[in-house]
Amino acid sequence: MIIQTNSQQFAARVQNVPASFIREILKVATDPNIVSFAGGLPSPALFPAEALGESAKRVFSKMGGQALQYSSTEGYLPLREYIAERYRRRFKLNISAEQILITNGSQQAVDLIGKIFIDPGDNVMLERPSYLGALQCFSMFQPVFKEVNLEHDGIDTAELEDLLNETSVKLFYCIPNFQNPTGVQYSLEKRKMAALILRRHRTIVIEDDPYGEITFDKHHMPPLYSFYPEKTIMLGSFSKIIAPGLRLGWMVANREIIKKATVMKQASDLQSGNLSQYILYDFLQNNSLDRHVENLITAYKEKRTTMMGCLQNYFPESVKFTRSRGGMFTWLTLPEGNTARELLQAALKEKIIFVPGDSFYASDPDYRTLRLNYSNVDEPVMRAAMYKLSRLII
Ligand SMILES: Cc1ncc(COP(=O)(O)O)c(C=O)c1O
């Protein structure tokens, strides 16, 4: 028997959540003949599968069945200490393990933050465009979205200031390193200026940073957190630097926020998988994460350079794109007369997919924009597909 659910029976919060167009496109991507620039997928060839396998064996031989028992909501303490130490070493940030909550990917951290801060009608500020997963997640809490334009070197800080002067904003969500979807990185000046303005208005900041380690020019920028630690919540993830299937990320914040987030996490899933945490921690003890990240950087930098070359050489000059200096994406603006959705229809016939940019706006989308991912396509295939794509632009 099929039980029909009357749409009015769904909660109001569900009615407001946009479906992920990306997930729809990714269904097509399972066809092996499709060249996908659509996902944000790391390259599986770079997952340290063998070393993680060895770690799994060691964990079971050391811990036996205990590796499969329930554990703490906060996460495995040695792993939290490892993360804190890495911040100390990379940015001289004084973060303790008590300020870190292990989450089921950084996506869960976004959700927990929504739960602890957003009431219906609260103003939530985002970069324009922003990460679709955050838009989707925050929508659940029925906020009013305010957008600040993203420029080539970070948000428009004058606009940020105006907006905060005009209205009270509960929190600001940003991705200062190699943003998803645009690939933009904030300059040092913009980091300082944004932190200054946000601090003046006591706005809570969510600094989502899954891509910061994948910096092609070795120039690692200090996080916004370092200029405004009191009210910045920093998110990190092992998804892009080790493997997304582990589903391990983290949240750094002051102890009060971590306490609230821990209670919310308890209510939603009790804890992140501790088996993944033990295996990952063993991996980190027996392998150099720095060396592994270096290998990722070498591989992704090559792919980035190939994609930039294709954009430069094959595409009309009227197509604008970001020259990403890290991460996994570039962002295109097509010339007048094109829309990304129409281009996608034509590209699908050539078995090429990408994500039209309109999904990444909270309002008033720019239909001429699109996101290209370069981390998961082999270079000869990329060249051929990019050439075909360039021919489809009017
Ligand atoms: C900006 C951003 N935040 C969060 C996530 C979620 O990552 P995960 O939950 O795998 O850590 C992604 C994934 O692509 C992302 O691009």
The ligand as a Tripos MOL2 file, in Angstrom:
@<TRIPOS>MOLECULE
LIG
   16    16     1     0     0
SMALL
NO_CHARGES

@<TRIPOS>ATOM
      1 C1         32.5850   24.8900    1.8200 C.3       1 LIG1
      2 C2         32.2290   23.4990    2.2370 C.ar      1 LIG1
      3 N1         31.8540   23.2910    3.5060 N.ar      1 LIG1
      4 C3         31.5300   22.0640    3.9460 C.ar      1 LIG1
      5 C4         31.5640   20.9850    3.0950 C.ar      1 LIG1
      6 C5         31.1650   19.6440    3.6390 C.3       1 LIG1
      7 O1         32.2760   18.8090    3.7780 O.3       1 LIG1
      8 P1         32.3540   17.5800    4.7540 P.3       1 LIG1
      9 O2         31.0420   17.4500    5.4610 O.co2     1 LIG1
     10 O3         32.6340   16.3980    3.8810 O.co2     1 LIG1
     11 O4         33.4650   17.8720    5.6930 O.co2     1 LIG1
     12 C6         31.9400   21.1410    1.7640 C.ar      1 LIG1
     13 C7         31.9530   20.0130    0.8500 C.2       1 LIG1
     14 O5         32.1590   20.0810   -0.3270 O.2       1 LIG1
     15 C8         32.2910   22.4510    1.3330 C.ar      1 LIG1
     16 O6         32.6600   22.6990    0.0670 O.3       1 LIG1
@<TRIPOS>BOND
     1     1     2 1
     2     2     3 ar
     3     2    15 ar
     4     3     4 ar
     5     4     5 ar
     6     5     6 1
     7     5    12 ar
     8     6     7 1
     9     7     8 1
    10     8     9 2
    11     8    10 1
    12     8    11 1
    13    12    13 1
    14    12    15 ar
    15    13    14 2
    16    15    16 1
@<TRIPOS>SUBSTRUCTURE
     1 LIG1         1 GROUP 0 **** ****
